[in-house]
C-alpha cells in the first residue's frame, strides 16, 4: 500500500508541536533548526532556563505495526552521560507524580491537547528546584 506523507512542516505532529511551543514557551518552531527524519518524523534541540533537551516526533509511518502513524509520538529527552545503555533520560522518568508521569509517558503527536499538556509539565519541571537537582550532571 502506497501511503501519502506530507512535508514535515505541513504534518499534524509539526503543527501541534509548533502550537504548543508557542503557547507554553512563546517560541516559534519555525525559527528553530529541525532534523528531518523519515516519513513525517523530526527532532530539534531546545534550550530553556539553562537546560538543553531534544524534542522529537517519531514513529510516523502509517499502517505499520508498532508505529503511531499520522502525528507520531511526541517525546522529550535529556542527554544523560550516566546512563551507559541509552545515554538519555526521558521527561517522564523525571516526574515524581505517578499520574502525571503516566500522562506524559506516551503522547500522540496528533493529540494537540496532550502535546500542550506535556510541554506545560516540562516547563513547570524546568522552572522547579527539582530540575536543578535532577539534571545537574546532565
C-alpha positions in Angstrom: 0.0 0.0 0.0 1.4 3.4 -1.0 0.9 5.9 1.8 0.9 9.7 1.3 3.3 11.7 3.5 3.2 15.4 3.9 6.2 17.7 4.0 7.2 17.8 7.7 6.2 21.4 8.3 2.7 20.6 7.0 2.3 17.5 9.1 -0.1 17.2 12.1 2.8 16.5 14.5 4.7 19.5 13.5 1.7 21.8 13.7 0.8 20.6 17.1 4.3 20.9 18.5 4.6 24.3 16.9 1.3 25.4 18.6 2.2 24.0 22.0 5.7 25.5 21.9 4.3 28.9 21.1 1.5 28.6 23.8 3.8 27.4 26.6 7.2 28.8 25.9 6.4 31.7 23.5 8.9 30.2 21.0 8.2 29.8 17.2 9.2 26.4 16.0 9.8 27.8 12.5 12.8 29.7 13.9 14.5 26.5 15.2 16.6 24.2 13.0 14.9 20.8 12.8 16.4 17.5 11.9 14.1 15.9 9.4 13.7 12.1 9.7 11.8 9.5 7.6 8.2 10.0 6.8 6.8 12.9 8.9 9.3 12.4 11.9 11.6 15.2 13.1 13.6 16.3 16.1 15.2 19.5 17.4 17.3 20.8 20.2 15.6 23.1 22.6 17.2 25.3 25.3 15.2 26.7 28.2 16.2 28.0 31.6 19.8 26.8 31.2 18.8 23.3 30.3 19.2 21.6 26.9 16.9 18.9 25.7 15.7 17.2 22.5 12.1 17.2 21.4 11.0 14.7 18.8 8.1 13.4 16.8 8.8 9.8 15.9 7.2 6.6 14.6 5.1 8.4 11.9 5.0 5.6 9.4 1.3 4.9 8.5 -0.4 1.5 8.7 2.7 -0.3 10.1 2.8 -2.3 13.3 4.5 -0.6 16.2 4.2 2.8 14.5 1.9 5.7 15.7 1.0 6.8 12.2 -0.1 10.3 11.5 1.3 12.7 14.1 3.7 10.1 15.5 4.8 10.0 19.2 5.9 13.2 20.9 8.9 12.8 23.4 11.3 15.0 25.3 14.7 13.7 26.4 17.8 15.0 28.1 21.3 13.7 27.4 22.5 11.6 30.4 26.1 10.5 30.4 25.4 8.4 33.5 23.1 6.1 31.5 25.5 3.9 29.8 22.8 1.9 27.9 20.8 4.6 26.2 22.6 7.8 27.2 19.3 9.7 27.6 16.7 10.3 30.2 13.1 10.8 29.1 11.0 13.6 30.7 8.5 11.1 32.2 11.4 9.4 34.1 12.0 12.7 36.0 8.4 13.3 37.0 7.7 12.1 40.6 3.9 12.3 40.5 2.7 8.9 39.2 -0.4 10.2 37.5 1.4 13.0 35.6 4.2 10.6 34.7 1.8 8.2 33.0 0.1 11.1 31.2 3.4 12.2 29.6 4.9 8.8 29.0 3.2 8.2 25.7 2.0 11.3 23.9 0.4 11.0 20.4 1.5 14.0 18.3 -1.9 14.2 16.7 -3.4 15.0 20.1 -2.8 18.7 20.4 -4.0 19.0 24.0 -1.7 16.1 25.1 1.3 17.7 23.4 0.5 21.0 25.1 0.0 19.3 28.5 3.4 17.6 28.1 5.0 20.9 27.3 3.4 22.6 30.4 4.7 19.7 32.6 8.1 20.2 31.0 8.1 24.0 31.7 6.9 23.5 35.2 9.6 20.9 35.9 12.4 23.1 34.3 11.3 26.1 36.4 11.5 24.0 39.6 14.3 23.4 42.1 13.8 19.7 41.4 15.2 20.1 37.9 18.3 21.8 39.1 19.0 18.8 41.4 18.0 16.0 39.0 19.6 17.5 35.9 22.8 18.9 37.5 25.1 16.3 35.9 23.4 16.0 32.6 
